[in-house]
Amino acid sequence: MAQAAVDISLDAIRANVAHLVSGTDAAVMAVVKGDGYGHGMLESARAAISGGATWLGVCTLDEALDLRDGGITAPVLAWLLAPGLPLHLAIEADIDLSASSAGLLAEIVGSARAAGRPARVHLKVDTGLGRGGAATADWPVLAEAAAKAQVDGSVEVVGVWSHLARADEPGHESIDRQLGMFGDALDRAHRLGINPTYRHIANSAAALTRPDTHLDLVRTGIAVYGLSPVPGRDFGLRPAMTVRATVILTKRVPAGHGVSYGHTYVTERDATLAVVPLGYADGVPRAASSAGPVWLAGKTRRIAGRVCMDQIVVDCGDDEVRAGDEAILFGPGDLGEPTADDWAAAAGTINYEIVTRFHSARVPRRYV
Ligand SMILES: *Cc1c(COP(=O)(O)O)cnc(C)c1O
C-alpha cells in the first residue's frame, strides 16, 4: 500500500474529450505534453483517443517518439524543436513537425532527404503571442521556402498554425486581432501555393468559448484533464487527478507551539497536528505554505507552516484525527475536498502548474 498516491481517472479523461468532440466540427487534438500535464502521457493519450480525439500534440521529439514506441498510431504533432535534432527519426515515425523558421525548415528538408520520404510539416506563425512562430516579417520567407520544398517533394505542408495569448480572457480584443493576423498569414501562404488541410489556433479556452476559432483542428490540453482554462468558469468537465496520502503521525501540542521550519505557524490553542507524507519533492508547492488546503477527517483544513521536501503538517484543532487516516490534497471535489483550482489560488499559480507538478518517482500514479 502506497502511503501517498496520485490517482488518475481515465474515464474522466475519456468523458472530457468526448465533451470537447461534441462541441466542435473540427478535429480534436489532445495535448499530452509534460507527461500528460502530470497524468501520464501514454495512458492519457490512449484515453483521449478512446474519447474521440484524432490527434495528439506534444512539445519535444522524445515525447513524440515515446508515443510511437507506446504503440500509438494517431497523427502526432511535435512543436518545440531545437536545432540539430535527429529529425529523420520523426519523419520515419510519421510524426508531424512544426517549423517556425526557415532554418528549422531547412533541417527538416535535409532530414526528409535522408529519410527518403517527405516530412509532414505545420508552419507556425506568430500572430501576437510573442513566443513561437515566425514573426510577421519573416512569414513570407518561411512560407515561400515551404512552398518550394513542397514542390521538390521533400515536405508536405499539412498545417498552418498559431497560438493565442489571451484566450483565457474571453472577449479580449487580442483574440480578434490574432484571428485577423492569422487570416492574413493564411492568405499570404495561399498566394505562395500553401493550402494546408489543417488551420489551427484554438487551445482549450478558445475551444470552449470561441467556436469561430476552431477552424480545422482544436489543440486542447487542460480541458482534457478536466480543469477549467478560464479561472472561475465551469465548463462541465471532470477533474481526472486526485492526490492522496495517509496521515503518518498525529499528536497533541499546547498553544504557542511552533510548527515546521522557521516556525512561521504557531498554534493558537492546544491542537492536534497531523503529519502528511507529501512535500515539495512530490509536487506540493512550497508557495502554499500555511495556505494549501487539505481534506482530512471530513473537512478542509490548511497546511500549518512551511511545506517541507517530504511532508506537510495540518492543524486539526480538537478534531479526532489518527495515523492511518486518509488526507486528500485535491480531487474532483465530490466529497467536498479541495480542487486543483483551490491549490492554484493558495499557491499563487494556475491549475495547469498544480497538476503538472505531481510526478514524483516515489509517489505512484494509479489508474482508476
Ligand atoms: C500547451 C499547448 C496547448 C494546449 O493548451 P491548453 O490551454 O492546455 O488547452 C495548445 N497549443 C500549444 C502550442 C501549446 O503549447
The ligand as a Tripos MOL2 file, in Angstrom:
@<TRIPOS>MOLECULE
LIG
   15    15     1     0     0
SMALL
NO_CHARGES

@<TRIPOS>ATOM
      1 C1          0.1220   23.5120  -24.2910 C.3       1 LIG1
      2 C2         -0.3640   23.9990  -25.5920 C.ar      1 LIG1
      3 C3         -1.7060   23.8640  -25.9650 C.ar      1 LIG1
      4 C4         -2.7710   23.3930  -25.0160 C.3       1 LIG1
      5 O1         -3.1640   24.4860  -24.2130 O.3       1 LIG1
      6 P1         -4.3580   24.3430  -23.1520 P.3       1 LIG1
      7 O2         -4.5410   25.7250  -22.6390 O.co2     1 LIG1
      8 O3         -3.8490   23.4060  -22.1030 O.co2     1 LIG1
      9 O4         -5.5140   23.8130  -23.8820 O.co2     1 LIG1
     10 C5         -2.0740   24.2160  -27.2500 C.ar      1 LIG1
     11 N1         -1.1540   24.6870  -28.1170 N.ar      1 LIG1
     12 C6          0.1390   24.8600  -27.7790 C.ar      1 LIG1
     13 C7          1.0950   25.4220  -28.7580 C.3       1 LIG1
     14 C8          0.5760   24.5370  -26.5100 C.ar      1 LIG1
     15 O5          1.8590   24.7280  -26.1760 O.3       1 LIG1
@<TRIPOS>BOND
     1     1     2 1
     2     2     3 ar
     3     2    14 ar
     4     3     4 1
     5     3    10 ar
     6     4     5 1
     7     5     6 1
     8     6     7 2
     9     6     8 1
    10     6     9 1
    11    10    11 ar
    12    11    12 ar
    13    12    13 1
    14    12    14 ar
    15    14    15 1
@<TRIPOS>SUBSTRUCTURE
     1 LIG1         1 GROUP 0 **** ****
